[in-house]
Amino acid sequence: MTQPPPPSDDLNAVYAVIMAGGAGTRFWPASRRKHPKQLLPLSGTGKSLLQETIERIAPLVPVERVLIVTGEHLVDPIAAELPELSTENVLAEPSGRNTAPCVAWAAATVQRRDENARLMVLPADHHIGKPDAYRDVLRLALSACDDGSLVTEGLTP
């Protein structure tokens, strides 16, 4: 694996958008409409998957530059789960419209705040067993975006 670049001051322009919508049906009966998978402590740490996502990226993106896109019905449960997150950083969709509209809305919101921002879009409901290695991958992806490129990362399907 290529060595990731060292953290740079450019991380000051990085925002994270965490997609945390969902109907709460995938892990039924444990998950429900107002308590879907991303709000469940599924990895054995006692923290929800959403809390783990924010904790995992904290060395790269402080909470004030994290936006959560979710459904209106999850605003209060997410606020309870993440009291450190400003309510201005929770974007509540009136109805779920899948990934593209979610990302477009979040990107427009971030651009209004900081026209030089770089954006990482992450799911709220994944378990990452090697957070240090994951952050290295994110740093590498962010460095590849310096020229305006779009980078996707993930497992080969």
Phi and psi in degrees as a GROMACS rama.xvg file:
@    title "Ramachandran Plot"
@    xaxis  label "Phi"
@    yaxis  label "Psi"
@TYPE xy
-67.4351  140.732  THR-2
-69.9137  131.18  GLN-3
-71.0975  152.849  PRO-4
-68.8811  155.549  PRO-5
-66.8932  155.129  PRO-6
-57.0285  140.456  PRO-7
-123.815  171.99  SER-8
-65.4136  -18.211  ASP-9
-62.3721  -17.3201  ASP-10
-64.7354  -14.8939  LEU-11
-66.2919  -17.2254  ASN-12
-104.557  10.6368  ALA-13
-92.8716  131.383  VAL-14
-118.533  148.225  TYR-15
-114.34  131.378  ALA-16
-109.834  122.182  VAL-17
-110.017  119.808  ILE-18
-82.2005  116.066  MET-19
-134.619  41.277  ALA-20
-86.6402  -166.612  GLY-21
131.377  152.814  GLY-22
-95.9177  -6.83143  ALA-23
75.8205  26.9856  GLY-24
-102.753  -18.9585  THR-25
-71.1394  -31.079  ARG-26
-115.118  27.1318  PHE-27
-60.3774  136.605  TRP-28
-92.891  -2.40417  PRO-29
-67.5876  -38.3635  ALA-30
-97.9014  150.87  SER-31
-138.213  173.656  ARG-32
-53.9962  -44.7229  ARG-33
-94.845  6.54681  LYS-34
-148.988  66.1876  HIS-35
-76.2055  -179.893  PRO-36
-49.3759  -43.1562  LYS-37
-65.9318  -15.8639  GLN-38
-99.0398  6.35143  LEU-39
-97.4709  144.261  LEU-40
-86.2716  86.0521  PRO-41
-96.9825  -11.5609  LEU-42
-100.861  3.43194  SER-43
89.6854  3.20936  GLY-44
-91.2138  -12.7933  THR-45
86.2866  -4.98162  GLY-46
-103.653  151.086  LYS-47
-71.2667  162.196  SER-48
-60.4295  -35.7528  LEU-49
-65.7441  -45.9951  LEU-50
-58.9312  -42.2876  GLN-51
-64.1297  -36.647  GLU-52
-61.7589  -47.1399  THR-53
-66.424  -42.1333  ILE-54
-62.1339  -39.2163  GLU-55
-64.3612  -37.3902  ARG-56
-94.5481  -4.29378  ILE-57
-52.943  -37.0601  ALA-58
-65.3018  -17.5391  PRO-59
-104.359  -35.5213  LEU-60
-137.568  114.962  VAL-61
-70.1018  157.308  PRO-62
-57.8222  -27.9604  VAL-63
-69.9045  -13.3501  GLU-64
-112.609  24.6107  ARG-65
-108.626  128.409  VAL-66
-115.276  137.776  LEU-67
-110.237  125.342  ILE-68
-104.913  124.821  VAL-69
-149.598  178.129  THR-70
-83.4293  154.885  GLY-71
-54.2768  -34.9057  GLU-72
-70.8389  -10.5196  HIS-73
-108.287  1.7515  LEU-74
-59.2259  -49.829  VAL-75
-66.653  -46.1392  ASP-76
-60.8461  -35.8197  PRO-77
-70.6812  -39.5176  ILE-78
-60.7852  -39.3354  ALA-79
-67.7949  -36.3453  ALA-80
-73.4165  -31.8984  GLU-81
-130.104  69.0491  LEU-82
-62.9273  -20.6875  PRO-83
-77.6874  -11.2915  GLU-84
-88.1929  128.976  LEU-85
-64.3113  142.493  SER-86
-62.553  -25.003  THR-87
-67.4867  -16.9707  GLU-88
-97.641  9.24273  ASN-89
-110.293  113.045  VAL-90
-97.7113  116.308  LEU-91
-101.67  112.134  ALA-92
-76.4205  134.509  GLU-93
-67.5335  -29.6566  PRO-94
-153.473  144.02  SER-95
-67.2392  133.362  GLY-96
-128.924  19.3812  ARG-97
77.3886  -171.231  ASN-98
-68.9955  -48.9525  THR-99
-58.5573  -50.3873  ALA-100
-63.9671  -35.3419  PRO-101
-60.5219  -48.8771  CYS-102
-68.5604  -40.6588  VAL-103
-61.3797  -45.2396  ALA-104
-63.3498  -46.0289  TRP-105
-63.6865  -41.9598  ALA-106
-62.8078  -41.3463  ALA-107
-64.8462  -39.7735  ALA-108
-63.2962  -45.6517  THR-109
-65.5616  -42.4348  VAL-110
-61.1118  -36.5913  GLN-111
-64.56  -31.0644  ARG-112
-80.6461  -37.3079  ARG-113
-154.425  102.946  ASP-114
-68.6988  -12.677  GLU-115
-99.5634  8.14455  ASN-116
-66.6311  148.786  ALA-117
-110.771  145.425  ARG-118
-121.928  132.194  LEU-119
-114.53  135.24  MET-120
-114.658  124.436  VAL-121
-131.124  147.567  LEU-122
-78.5876  152.043  PRO-123
-91.1034  -7.55099  ALA-124
-118.598  30.1252  ASP-125
-108.927  148.741  HIS-126
-102.736  127.961  HIS-127
-116.169  112.007  ILE-128
-75.086  -20.0086  GLY-129
-126.593  78.9169  LYS-130
-62.5206  -33.973  PRO-131
-64.4637  -45.4633  ASP-132
-64.1515  -38.5016  ALA-133
-62.7017  -43.7837  TYR-134
-63.4581  -36.2887  ARG-135
-60.3229  -42.3337  ASP-136
-63.689  -42.7601  VAL-137
-63.5785  -41.6217  LEU-138
-59.9548  -43.9657  ARG-139
-62.6679  -43.9032  LEU-140
-63.0746  -42.6757  ALA-141
-63.5898  -38.6425  LEU-142
-66.519  -30.9201  SER-143
-72.2583  -17.6689  ALA-144
-88.2307  0.209467  CYS-145
-57.8392  -27.7993  ASP-146
-96.5553  12.2378  ASP-147
91.6355  6.48513  GLY-148
-69.2387  158.943  SER-149
-105.55  129.499  LEU-150
-122.987  134.676  VAL-151
-116.982  149.551  THR-152
-134.476  153.565  GLU-153
162.489  -177.7  GLY-154
-81.7982  148.418  LEU-155
-67.248  125.908  THR-156
